[in-house]
Amino acid sequence: MRSVDVESLTPGMILARSIINDDMIVVLSEGTMLTKAHITRLGFLGIPSVYVKGEYELSEAFQNVAAIFNPASAFVTEYKEVIHTAREIFDEAGKSDRPPVKKSKTMVKDTLAPMAKQSGAIDYLLEVNHLASDIYNHSVRVSVLAGVLAKWMMLSASETQDLILAGFLHDIGKTKFPQRLLDKQVEHLKGEDLDAYMQHTIDGHRILNTSSELSDGVKLTALQHHECMDGSGFPFNLKGDDIHMYARIIGLANLYDNITTEREGQKKNTPFTAIDQITQDMYTKLDPHVCVPFLKHLKETFLGSRVMLSNGQIGNIVRYENDFSSKPLIRVTQKEIVDLNKNPEIKIVEYNPK
């Protein structure tokens, strides 16, 4: 273990001690692999130095990975590896019409749940959500997001595992999709294509319902993750408490991933676009009991982050007003702060610009 000035930190270093602010809130946990965004945040918060692990303290597995890959991409490497298992699971389900439950639960326990526990998971997901928008990548990302949400909602360990599994299997009905529909946005579909898209929720529930080893929550998530609290969703226009809590959580994770992933006809948006959309839908389509902890912690995650504005200025997020509908205040120079609430024409167009 050694002390390193924040200016000398490099992505891939591992924290040897947790960083706690003056309010006794953990900023970053021991064992966190630092990203560029983490380092920017630490500098913004005025933290002069941190303790990082020396080479002798790192696991042999990490050193082997580090010798081949950029250390900052360790999460990406693990993500790419788990995609192979995800593809096998979905392909098997598509052929047999039965979910490989044991293999899915093992993947959740051994890989997806630990990925979700990492304090940098949100930043890491932003590194991988450009890789592909296919069913395998999307399902893995949503499952990790579900695990992060479960932590923020303080769900029990068993509920968290089950919710991550629900997130991974929520789109399993898409194994019955025509190939041409897989990358399209539902907003762009009409007629028979829209009917076929909506069918994936029913097909997913049917596939999962063949197993007695899955909870009702996991099965209903596949059926209900496109339902909306105001009854505007599908396939049955359910409202409020008629929608299972897992489905409400996965519906939010699904929305966040769809917005922040590059897809056909849609460029990759920043997480702040997702925050705006979730804030807008929080008391209509989405469940505020899920949205409030998500928005609160997500905004805290991005405090100190470097962003580029639509007017070309680059700065750091300094704070939010005490209002869930508020936008961030950006410090662009030592003397100038841009309040996006008072300047709605200015948007955040890039997160952590190079």
C-alpha positions in Angstrom: 0.0 0.0 0.0 1.3 3.5 -0.9 0.0 7.0 -0.8 -0.3 8.7 -4.2 -1.2 12.3 -5.0 -4.5 12.6 -6.9 -2.7 14.4 -9.8 -0.5 11.3 -10.2 -3.3 8.7 -10.2 -3.8 6.7 -13.4 -6.8 4.6 -14.4 -6.5 1.0 -13.3 -5.0 1.7 -9.8 -6.8 0.0 -6.9 -7.9 1.8 -3.8 -6.3 0.4 -0.6 -8.5 2.4 1.7 -12.0 3.7 1.4 -12.4 7.5 0.9 -14.8 9.2 3.3 -15.9 12.8 3.1 -16.5 15.3 5.9 -20.1 14.1 6.2 -18.9 10.5 6.9 -20.2 9.4 3.5 -18.1 6.8 1.6 -17.0 8.5 -1.7 -15.3 5.5 -3.1 -14.9 2.1 -1.4 -11.7 0.1 -0.8 -10.9 -2.2 -3.7 -12.4 0.2 -6.3 -10.5 0.1 -9.6 -10.1 3.8 -10.5 -11.4 5.2 -13.8 -10.7 8.5 -15.4 -14.0 9.8 -14.1 -13.2 8.7 -10.5 -9.9 10.6 -10.7 -11.5 13.7 -12.0 -14.1 13.5 -9.2 -11.4 13.2 -6.5 -9.6 16.2 -7.8 -12.8 18.2 -7.9 -13.6 17.2 -4.3 -10.3 18.6 -3.2 -8.9 15.2 -2.0 -5.1 15.6 -2.1 -4.0 12.0 -2.0 -5.3 8.4 -1.6 -3.8 5.0 -0.7 -3.6 2.5 -3.6 -2.5 -1.1 -3.6 1.0 -2.0 -4.6 1.7 -4.8 -7.2 2.3 -7.3 -4.4 -1.2 -6.8 -3.0 -3.0 -7.4 -6.3 -4.3 -10.9 -7.1 -2.5 -13.1 -9.5 -5.6 -13.1 -11.7 -5.6 -9.4 -11.9 -1.9 -9.2 -12.8 -2.5 -11.7 -15.6 -5.3 -9.7 -17.0 -3.3 -6.4 -16.6 -0.5 -7.9 -18.5 -2.7 -8.4 -21.5 -5.4 -5.7 -21.2 -5.4 -2.1 -20.2 -6.2 -2.3 -16.4 -8.9 0.3 -16.7 -10.8 -2.1 -19.0 -10.9 -5.0 -16.5 -14.7 -4.6 -16.1 -15.0 -4.5 -19.9 -13.0 -7.7 -20.1 -15.2 -9.5 -17.6 -18.3 -8.1 -19.4 -17.1 -9.4 -22.7 -16.5 -12.9 -21.2 -19.9 -13.1 -19.6 -21.6 -12.2 -22.9 -20.5 -15.6 -24.3 -22.4 -17.4 -21.5 -25.4 -15.1 -22.0 -25.5 -16.0 -25.7 -25.4 -19.7 -24.9 -28.3 -19.3 -22.4 -30.5 -17.4 -24.8 -29.7 -19.7 -27.8 -30.6 -22.7 -25.7 -33.8 -21.1 -24.5 -34.7 -20.2 -28.1 -34.2 -23.8 -29.3 -35.8 -25.6 -26.4 -38.5 -23.1 -25.2 -37.2 -23.7 -21.7 -34.9 -21.4 -19.7 -31.5 -22.8 -18.6 -32.2 -21.9 -15.0 -29.2 -23.5 -13.3 -26.7 -21.9 -15.7 -28.5 -18.5 -15.4 -28.5 -18.5 -11.6 -24.8 -19.5 -11.5 -23.9 -16.6 -13.8 -25.9 -14.2 -11.6 -24.2 -15.4 -8.4 -20.7 -15.7 -9.7 -20.4 -12.8 -12.1 -23.4 -10.4 -12.5 -24.0 -9.8 -8.8 -20.3 -9.0 -8.1 -20.2 -6.7 -11.1 -23.2 -4.8 -9.8 -21.5 -4.4 -6.4 -18.5 -2.5 -7.8 -18.7 1.1 -6.8 -17.8 2.2 -10.3 -20.5 0.1 -12.0 -22.4 3.0 -13.5 -19.3 4.5 -15.0 -18.1 1.1 -16.2 -21.5 0.4 -17.9 -21.1 3.7 -19.8 -17.8 2.2 -21.1 -19.5 -0.9 -22.5 -22.9 0.3 -23.7 -21.5 1.2 -27.1 -20.4 -2.4 -27.8 -23.7 -3.7 -29.0 -27.4 -3.3 -28.6 -28.3 -7.0 -29.2 -30.3 -9.0 -26.8 -27.3 -10.5 -25.0 -25.5 -7.3 -24.3 -28.7 -5.4 -23.4 -29.8 -8.2 -21.0 -26.4 -8.3 -19.2 -26.3 -4.5 -18.8 -29.9 -4.3 -17.5 -29.1 -7.1 -15.0 -26.1 -5.2 -13.7 -28.2 -2.0 -13.5 -30.8 -4.0 -11.6 -28.2 -5.0 -9.0 -27.1 -1.4 -8.6 -30.7 -0.3 -8.1 -31.3 -3.0 -5.6 -28.4 -1.7 -3.6 -29.7 1.8 -3.7 -33.2 0.6 -2.7 -31.6 -1.4 0.1 -33.3 -4.7 -1.0 -32.3 -7.9 0.8 -29.5 -10.2 -0.6 -32.1 -12.8 -1.8 -34.2 -10.1 -3.4 -31.2 -8.6 -5.1 -30.1 -12.0 -6.6 -33.7 -12.6 -7.8 -34.0 -9.1 -9.3 -30.7 -9.4 -11.2 -31.9 -12.7 -12.6 -35.2 -11.0 -13.6 -33.2 -8.3 -15.3 -31.1 -10.9 -17.2 -34.1 -12.9 -18.3 -36.6 -10.0 -19.0 -36.1 -10.1 -22.8 -35.9 -13.9 -23.2 -39.0 -13.8 -25.3 -37.0 -12.0 -28.0 -35.4 -15.3 -28.9 -38.6 -15.8 -31.0 -38.1 -12.4 -32.8 -37.6 -12.1 -36.5 -34.0 -11.0 -36.9 -35.0 -7.7 -38.6 -36.7 -6.5 -35.4 -33.9 -7.1 -32.9 -32.2 -3.8 -33.3 -35.2 -1.6 -33.9 -36.7 0.8 -31.4 -40.3 0.1 -30.4 -41.2 3.8 -31.1 -40.4 3.2 -34.8 -42.6 0.1 -35.2 -46.0 0.0 -36.7 -48.7 -2.6 -37.6 -47.5 -6.2 -37.7 -44.0 -5.3 -36.6 -45.4 -3.6 -33.5 -47.6 -6.6 -32.8 -44.6 -8.9 -33.2 -42.6 -6.8 -30.8 -45.2 -6.7 -28.1 -45.5 -10.5 -28.4 -42.0 -10.9 -26.9 -43.4 -10.2 -23.4 -45.9 -13.0 -23.7 -43.4 -15.4 -25.2 -40.9 -14.6 -22.5 -43.5 -15.3 -19.7 -44.5 -18.5 -21.5 -40.8 -19.7 -21.7 -40.1 -18.8 -18.0 -43.3 -20.3 -16.8 -42.1 -23.8 -17.8 -39.8 -23.7 -14.8 -40.9 -24.2 -11.2 -37.4 -23.0 -10.0 -38.1 -19.4 -11.0 -40.1 -17.0 -8.7 -43.3 -15.3 -9.8 -41.4 -12.0 -9.8 -38.9 -13.2 -12.4 -41.7 -14.6 -14.6 -43.9 -11.5 -14.3 -41.0 -9.2 -15.1 -40.7 -10.8 -18.5 -44.4 -10.2 -19.0 -44.8 -6.7 -17.5 -41.5 -4.8 -18.0 -43.2 -2.7 -20.7 -46.3 -1.9 -18.6 -46.6 1.7 -17.3 -48.0 3.0 -14.0 -50.5 5.1 -15.9 -51.8 2.2 -18.0 -50.2 3.3 -21.2 -47.9 0.3 -21.5 -48.3 -3.2 -23.0 -49.3 -6.0 -23.4 -52.3 -5.6 -21.0 -52.3 -1.9 -20.1 -51.9 -2.7 -16.4 -51.7 0.1 -13.9 -50.0 0.8 -10.5 -49.9 -2.0 -8.1 -51.0 -4.5 -10.7 -47.5 -4.3 -12.0 -45.0 -6.4 -10.1 -42.3 -4.4 -8.3 -39.5 -6.3 -10.1 -41.1 -5.3 -13.4 -41.2 -1.6 -12.4 -37.5 -1.7 -11.4 -36.4 -3.5 -14.6 -38.6 -1.2 -16.7 -36.6 1.7 -15.4 -33.2 0.0 -15.9 -34.4 -1.0 -19.4 -35.2 2.7 -20.2 -31.9 3.9 -18.9 -29.9 1.4 -21.0 -32.0 2.1 -24.1 -31.3 5.8 -23.9 -27.6 5.6 -23.2 -26.9 2.9 -25.9 -26.3 3.6 -29.5 -29.0 1.9 -31.6 -30.4 1.9 -35.0 -31.7 5.4 -35.7 -30.6 6.7 -32.4 -27.1 8.0 -31.3 -25.7 7.2 -27.9 -27.1 9.8 -25.4 -25.5 10.9 -22.2 -26.8 9.7 -18.8 -28.1 13.2 -18.3 -30.6 12.7 -21.2 -31.8 9.6 -19.4 -32.1 11.6 -16.1 -34.2 14.2 -17.9 -36.5 11.5 -19.4 -36.8 9.6 -16.1 -37.6 12.9 -14.2 -40.3 13.7 -16.8 -41.9 10.2 -16.6 -41.5 9.8 -12.8 -45.1 10.5 -11.9 -46.8 9.1 -15.0 -45.3 6.0 -16.7 -42.7 5.2 -14.0 -42.9 4.4 -10.3 -41.6 7.3 -8.2 -40.7 4.8 -5.4 -38.1 3.4 -7.8 -37.2 6.6 -9.6 -36.4 8.7 -6.4 -33.5 6.5 -5.1 -32.3 6.0 -8.6 -32.1 9.7 -9.4 -30.7 10.6 -6.0 -27.8 8.2 -6.2 -27.2 8.6 -9.9 -26.8 12.4 -9.5 -24.5 11.9 -6.6 -22.5 9.5 -8.7 -21.9 12.2 -11.3 -20.9 15.0 -8.9 -17.5 16.4 -9.9 -17.8 14.8 -13.3 -16.4 16.6 -16.4 -18.9 17.3 -19.1 -19.1 19.2 -22.4 -22.0 21.6 -23.0 -23.8 22.4 -26.2 -22.2 25.8 -26.3 -18.7 24.3 -26.4 -17.8 25.0 -22.8 -16.3 22.2 -20.6 -16.7 22.1 -16.9 -17.4 20.0 -13.8 -20.8 19.3 -12.1 -20.7 21.1 -8.8 -24.1 20.5 -7.4 -27.9 20.1 -7.9 -30.6 22.1 -6.4 -32.7 20.3 -3.8 -35.3 19.2 -6.3 -35.6 16.0 -8.3 -36.5 17.9 -11.4 -33.4 20.1 -11.2 -30.5 20.1 -13.7 -26.9 20.4 -12.6 -24.8 23.5 -12.0 -21.6 23.4 -14.1 -18.4 25.2 -13.1 -16.7 26.2 -16.4 -14.1 28.6 -14.9 -13.0 29.5 -11.5 -15.4 32.4 -11.6 -18.2 31.2 -13.8 -20.9 28.6 -13.0 -23.5 27.7 -15.6 -26.9 26.9 -14.1 -28.7 24.6 -16.6 -32.0 25.3 -14.8 -31.8 29.0 -15.8 -30.3 28.2 -19.2 -32.5 25.4 -20.6 -31.2 26.0 -24.1 -27.8 24.7 -23.0 -27.5 20.9 -22.9 -24.9 18.4 -21.7 -23.7 16.8 -25.0 -20.8 14.7 -23.7 -19.9 13.0 -20.5 -16.3 12.8 -19.4 -15.0 14.3 -22.7 -11.4 13.4 -23.8 
